[in-house]
Amino acid sequence: MSNQVNSNESFLIFEVFSQKNPTSSFVHQFSLLAPNKEVAMTMARENFLRREPCINLWVVQREDIHVLPVEERPLLQRLDNKSYRETKGYGDLQSRWRAHKEEYDKRMKNAESGS
């Protein structure tokens, strides 16, 4: 038997997704080339499961994944302005509290020394 790959045999691109526990969502891990879905699943198990534990593994042929065309992506934008529902401005809350406390302490110190 020859070690060369048969030129008639075409390889397909598969995407591998994993789920760490029953409540977590699936996360894309990597892509791989394989001649069929059985070999792709075996390769995904061999390459991924020795790195980190998971409870479920999806191997999907790339051509079976449908993507929203670029010209239709603007349709995903919200029509209404509900930015008040987004949590913004809380990232620097500690530093803002610290600044207010320092200013308060300074005023209290000035009030005590002024009396």
N, C-alpha and C positions, 0 to 999 in steps of 0.2 A: 504494500500500500504506500502511496505517495504522501508526503507531508505537505504538499502544496494544496491550497484551497481551490476547489473546483470553480472555474470562472463562471459557470452557470448559476452558482449559489450566490444569491444576493443577501447582503446583511441589511437589517432594518434597525432604525433607531428607536429605542425604548426609553421611557422616563420612569424613574423609580421613586415611589412615595412611601413613607413609613408613618406608623402611628405608635407612639410610645406607650400610651395607656388607653383604657376604654373611653375616657372623657376628653382626651386631646384630639386635635384635628390632624389630618394628614399633612405631612411636610415633604416638599420635593427634596430629594437627596442628591441624585446624579442622573446622568444619561449613560446609556451603554449601547453597544452594537452587538446584535445577535441575529442568527439566521431565522429563528422562530421564537414564539412566546414561551415555550417550555425551557429552551436554553437560556432565554433572558431571565426567567424566574430563578433558575439555578444559579446563574451568574450574580444576580442581585442578592440572593441568599448568601452565597459564598463571600461576596465583597462587603456587604453591609452588616450582616449579623455578627461578624467577628469584631466589629468596631463598637457597636452599642446595642443594647437590648431594645426590642420592640415587640408589640403584640400582633401587628398586622403589617403586611407589605403589599403594595400595589405595583404592578409592572404594566405600563400602558404604552401601546405603540404610538409614537409621536403623531402619526398621521390621523389617529383617531381623536386627538385633542383638537377641539374647535376653538378658534380665537376670534374675538370681536374685531372686525376690520377697523383700521385706523380712522377712516372717515366716519365711522359710527360711534367712536369713543366720546365725542362731545355730547352725545345723547345721555351719557351716564351722569352728567353734572346735574346737581339739584336745581329745580326750577324755583323753589322757595328759599328765602333767606332764613335759615334756622341755625345760624352760627351760635346763637345763645345756648344751644344744646351741647356745644363742644366745650370741653374743659380746657381753657387757655388761661395763662397768667398765673398758674399755681407753681410753676417751676422754681421761681425765686422767692417763694413765700418765707422761707427761713431767714434769708438775708433781709427781706423787708421788715419782718418782725424784729430782727436784731437792730436794724437802723432806728426803728421806732422806740425800742427799749433804750438804746443809747441816748437818743434825744430826750426821752422822758427822764432818765437818770441825770442827764446834764441839767435839765430844768429844775429838778428836785435839788440838786447840789447848789445851783445858783440861788434858789429860793431860801435854802438853809443858810447860806453864807451871807445873803442880803438881809436876813432878819436880825 
